[in-house]
Amino acid sequence: MYVLRNVVKTYPRGAAKVRALRGIDLTIPDGDRLVIQGPTGGGKSTLLQLLGGLDRASKGSVELDGTDLGKLSEAKLTRVRAESIGFVFQSFNLIPTLTAQENVETALVPLGVGTAERRTRAGEALESVGLAERAAHLPAELSGGQQQRVAIARALVKRPKVLLADEPTGNLDEAMRDEVMGELERQWKELGLTFVMVTHDTALARRATRLATLKAGEVRVTEQAGAGAGEGATTS
């Protein structure tokens, strides 16, 4: 479970400071599916980065399972990211010189997983997203939807409890968008993940359990009818 208390994030801009987040209070229960929406510059990606331990709050606390991520050393924070949090980005972030299999395996290297087990788990992860037959292909030999499914396999191969996605369908056409979103939803259900996604796509946002609307650094969370809404929404 995530618990955010009075989270403020500021960035320097010349001699001034920009407040990206203004005192966010938010609870994200285990197994929740939360979509974050809002205007450009409203703080969506900033919030996702704090949830993923990619940045630290300027004020307040971001707790994951009772651990304040902002108080961890860089080494411990890196370990939390490696073990517990999977990331999927808009730009896929695949290494172009590595095959699909090798790209997925890279997520297991920081965990000290041996070569044989890495190969087995990466193969299973690719099979789970329907790409076992593409394991030896380079990213350039795959469609955009296939590349994003490789990225999903890479995020999930380490068996995280949290999956964070930043505009995961932003570079895809409508057909590929629906394919990738369906895969993310299937993995969320089957693995019991906590799934938090940033998107501009209102059609995708409607499919989520809960919707967090961020505007001018402040958040409002609403339950979504018919989505199996979770508990613990806090608004500010």
Summary of the structure (lengths in Angstrom):
residues: 236
radius of gyration: 17.6
end to end distance: 18.7
largest distance: 54.2
contacts: 755
relative contact order: 0.20
helix: 36%
strand: 28%
